[in-house]
Amino acid sequence: MRRGSVQTGFTLVEVMVALAIVAIALPALVFAYLQYVDSTGYLRDKLLATQVVENKWAEVQLLNAEKNFNLDGEQRGQYELAERTWYWRLKKEKTEVDGFFRYELSVSQAEDDDFPLQTQIFFLRGDVQ
């Protein structure tokens, strides 16, 4: 080595410390990214399930406007939206107020799903019998 020349660069220890920091931080970043991707898929499914609920509720309201429509108890069915099959369940219950009924409409991705993606409760006036 000559006198007066200055050596530049990183030492081996500095490079190893930097690599260790990257090796620890990179998996955490990948994990956070994968959680983000999973959550966007869930939000998409939730939005589609909400659209199914709104469409089925519009059908119920139209059928309720007809005089011969009678829905009692529970109904189940399938609905096609966004090239997927959604399973809905509609329950009708009487309320304390005469002529008003409580409807619970649930939508899930599987027929036997105990945890639906979307559940909404509506109240609708029906004919007093």
BALOBA-1460 file (C-alpha; in Angstrom, 3 decimals):
// residues 129
<rec num="1" residu="m" x="0.000" y="0.000" z="0.000"/>
<rec num="2" residu="r" x="1.303" y="3.381" z="-0.855"/>
<rec num="3" residu="r" x="1.529" y="6.192" z="1.542"/>
<rec num="4" residu="g" x="-0.931" y="8.946" z="0.851"/>
<rec num="5" residu="s" x="-3.500" y="6.764" z="-0.887"/>
<rec num="6" residu="v" x="-6.843" y="6.529" z="0.847"/>
<rec num="7" residu="q" x="-8.766" y="3.271" z="0.729"/>
<rec num="8" residu="t" x="-12.547" y="3.567" z="0.230"/>
<rec num="9" residu="g" x="-15.356" y="1.004" z="0.514"/>
<rec num="10" residu="f" x="-17.074" y="-1.059" z="3.146"/>
<rec num="11" residu="t" x="-15.487" y="-3.579" z="5.423"/>
<rec num="12" residu="l" x="-16.642" y="-7.161" z="5.461"/>
<rec num="13" residu="v" x="-18.306" y="-6.645" z="8.848"/>
<rec num="14" residu="e" x="-20.336" y="-3.698" z="7.552"/>
<rec num="15" residu="v" x="-21.495" y="-5.685" z="4.532"/>
<rec num="16" residu="m" x="-22.513" y="-8.653" z="6.730"/>
<rec num="17" residu="v" x="-24.499" y="-6.372" z="9.074"/>
<rec num="18" residu="a" x="-26.294" y="-4.811" z="6.104"/>
<rec num="19" residu="l" x="-27.141" y="-8.250" z="4.696"/>
<rec num="20" residu="a" x="-28.459" y="-9.379" z="8.083"/>
<rec num="21" residu="i" x="-30.737" y="-6.330" z="8.269"/>
<rec num="22" residu="v" x="-32.064" y="-7.006" z="4.754"/>
<rec num="23" residu="a" x="-32.556" y="-10.702" z="5.550"/>
<rec num="24" residu="i" x="-34.661" y="-9.811" z="8.594"/>
<rec num="25" residu="a" x="-36.674" y="-7.013" z="6.957"/>
<rec num="26" residu="l" x="-37.471" y="-8.681" z="3.623"/>
<rec num="27" residu="p" x="-39.668" y="-11.540" z="4.939"/>
<rec num="28" residu="a" x="-41.630" y="-9.052" z="7.046"/>
<rec num="29" residu="l" x="-42.298" y="-6.942" z="3.942"/>
<rec num="30" residu="v" x="-43.360" y="-9.993" z="1.927"/>
<rec num="31" residu="f" x="-45.696" y="-11.072" z="4.730"/>
<rec num="32" residu="a" x="-47.282" y="-7.599" z="4.878"/>
<rec num="33" residu="y" x="-47.756" y="-7.615" z="1.097"/>
<rec num="34" residu="l" x="-49.443" y="-11.019" z="1.158"/>
<rec num="35" residu="q" x="-51.824" y="-9.840" z="3.882"/>
<rec num="36" residu="y" x="-52.688" y="-6.843" z="1.725"/>
<rec num="37" residu="v" x="-53.432" y="-9.087" z="-1.262"/>
<rec num="38" residu="d" x="-55.622" y="-11.365" z="0.876"/>
<rec num="39" residu="s" x="-57.572" y="-8.423" z="2.262"/>
<rec num="40" residu="t" x="-58.315" y="-7.030" z="-1.202"/>
<rec num="41" residu="g" x="-59.749" y="-10.408" z="-2.233"/>
<rec num="42" residu="y" x="-61.917" y="-10.489" z="0.881"/>
<rec num="43" residu="l" x="-63.157" y="-6.948" z="0.242"/>
<rec num="44" residu="r" x="-64.025" y="-7.871" z="-3.356"/>
<rec num="45" residu="d" x="-66.036" y="-10.880" z="-2.127"/>
<rec num="46" residu="k" x="-67.758" y="-8.744" z="0.506"/>
<rec num="47" residu="l" x="-68.730" y="-6.152" z="-2.113"/>
<rec num="48" residu="l" x="-70.152" y="-8.824" z="-4.429"/>
<rec num="49" residu="a" x="-72.079" y="-10.393" z="-1.534"/>
<rec num="50" residu="t" x="-73.537" y="-6.965" z="-0.739"/>
<rec num="51" residu="q" x="-74.697" y="-6.654" z="-4.344"/>
<rec num="52" residu="v" x="-76.373" y="-10.055" z="-4.111"/>
<rec num="53" residu="v" x="-78.172" y="-8.941" z="-0.930"/>
<rec num="54" residu="e" x="-79.375" y="-5.739" z="-2.606"/>
<rec num="55" residu="n" x="-80.603" y="-7.622" z="-5.689"/>
<rec num="56" residu="k" x="-82.452" y="-10.267" z="-3.658"/>
<rec num="57" residu="w" x="-84.002" y="-7.610" z="-1.418"/>
<rec num="58" residu="a" x="-85.281" y="-5.769" z="-4.494"/>
<rec num="59" residu="e" x="-86.918" y="-9.041" z="-5.608"/>
<rec num="60" residu="v" x="-88.568" y="-9.456" z="-2.195"/>
<rec num="61" residu="q" x="-89.908" y="-5.910" z="-2.290"/>
<rec num="62" residu="l" x="-91.341" y="-6.434" z="-5.773"/>
<rec num="63" residu="l" x="-92.938" y="-9.737" z="-4.784"/>
<rec num="64" residu="n" x="-94.322" y="-8.185" z="-1.610"/>
<rec num="65" residu="a" x="-96.104" y="-5.577" z="-3.725"/>
<rec num="66" residu="e" x="-98.135" y="-8.384" z="-5.307"/>
<rec num="67" residu="k" x="-101.236" y="-9.358" z="-3.370"/>
<rec num="68" residu="n" x="-100.791" y="-13.138" z="-3.672"/>
<rec num="69" residu="f" x="-97.181" y="-13.211" z="-2.437"/>
<rec num="70" residu="n" x="-96.640" y="-15.070" z="0.804"/>
<rec num="71" residu="l" x="-93.220" y="-15.766" z="2.245"/>
<rec num="72" residu="d" x="-93.134" y="-17.497" z="5.582"/>
<rec num="73" residu="g" x="-90.293" y="-19.124" z="7.459"/>
<rec num="74" residu="e" x="-87.011" y="-19.581" z="5.622"/>
<rec num="75" residu="q" x="-86.020" y="-19.798" z="1.980"/>
<rec num="76" residu="r" x="-82.687" y="-20.682" z="0.415"/>
<rec num="77" residu="g" x="-81.354" y="-20.388" z="-3.077"/>
<rec num="78" residu="q" x="-78.503" y="-19.673" z="-5.431"/>
<rec num="79" residu="y" x="-77.622" y="-16.502" z="-7.275"/>
<rec num="80" residu="e" x="-75.165" y="-16.058" z="-10.145"/>
<rec num="81" residu="l" x="-73.045" y="-12.913" z="-10.085"/>
<rec num="82" residu="a" x="-69.569" y="-12.196" z="-11.488"/>
<rec num="83" residu="e" x="-69.292" y="-15.731" z="-12.885"/>
<rec num="84" residu="r" x="-69.668" y="-17.176" z="-9.379"/>
<rec num="85" residu="t" x="-72.421" y="-18.916" z="-7.484"/>
<rec num="86" residu="w" x="-73.604" y="-17.265" z="-4.273"/>
<rec num="87" residu="y" x="-75.866" y="-18.927" z="-1.734"/>
<rec num="88" residu="w" x="-78.523" y="-16.839" z="-0.025"/>
<rec num="89" residu="r" x="-80.848" y="-17.464" z="2.897"/>
<rec num="90" residu="l" x="-83.909" y="-15.376" z="3.688"/>
<rec num="91" residu="k" x="-85.756" y="-15.672" z="7.000"/>
<rec num="92" residu="k" x="-89.027" y="-13.926" z="7.782"/>
<rec num="93" residu="e" x="-90.212" y="-13.351" z="11.348"/>
<rec num="94" residu="k" x="-93.121" y="-11.492" z="12.870"/>
<rec num="95" residu="t" x="-92.429" y="-8.394" z="14.934"/>
<rec num="96" residu="e" x="-94.260" y="-6.906" z="17.898"/>
<rec num="97" residu="v" x="-95.888" y="-4.400" z="15.561"/>
<rec num="98" residu="d" x="-98.834" y="-5.814" z="13.641"/>
<rec num="99" residu="g" x="-98.267" y="-5.827" z="9.913"/>
<rec num="100" residu="f" x="-94.489" y="-5.448" z="10.058"/>
<rec num="101" residu="f" x="-92.091" y="-8.301" z="9.434"/>
<rec num="102" residu="r" x="-88.381" y="-8.737" z="10.042"/>
<rec num="103" residu="y" x="-86.369" y="-10.204" z="7.175"/>
<rec num="104" residu="e" x="-82.829" y="-11.470" z="7.575"/>
<rec num="105" residu="l" x="-80.970" y="-11.949" z="4.299"/>
<rec num="106" residu="s" x="-77.581" y="-13.691" z="4.371"/>
<rec num="107" residu="v" x="-75.180" y="-14.423" z="1.513"/>
<rec num="108" residu="s" x="-72.239" y="-16.817" z="1.594"/>
<rec num="109" residu="q" x="-69.879" y="-18.507" z="-0.830"/>
<rec num="110" residu="a" x="-70.674" y="-22.054" z="0.280"/>
<rec num="111" residu="e" x="-74.067" y="-23.669" z="0.724"/>
<rec num="112" residu="d" x="-73.402" y="-24.904" z="4.256"/>
<rec num="113" residu="d" x="-71.461" y="-21.845" z="5.411"/>
<rec num="114" residu="d" x="-72.218" y="-20.874" z="9.014"/>
<rec num="115" residu="f" x="-70.350" y="-17.578" z="8.623"/>
<rec num="116" residu="p" x="-71.889" y="-15.597" z="5.758"/>
<rec num="117" residu="l" x="-69.978" y="-12.823" z="4.055"/>
<rec num="118" residu="q" x="-72.897" y="-10.447" z="4.306"/>
<rec num="119" residu="t" x="-76.015" y="-10.370" z="6.481"/>
<rec num="120" residu="q" x="-78.537" y="-7.566" z="6.465"/>
<rec num="121" residu="i" x="-81.781" y="-7.136" z="8.362"/>
<rec num="122" residu="f" x="-84.754" y="-5.388" z="6.816"/>
<rec num="123" residu="f" x="-88.218" y="-4.513" z="8.000"/>
<rec num="124" residu="l" x="-91.113" y="-4.533" z="5.615"/>
<rec num="125" residu="r" x="-94.807" y="-3.829" z="5.984"/>
<rec num="126" residu="g" x="-97.064" y="-6.638" z="4.899"/>
<rec num="127" residu="d" x="-100.807" y="-7.084" z="4.802"/>
<rec num="128" residu="v" x="-102.391" y="-7.566" z="8.214"/>
<rec num="129" residu="q" x="-104.126" y="-10.939" z="8.296"/>
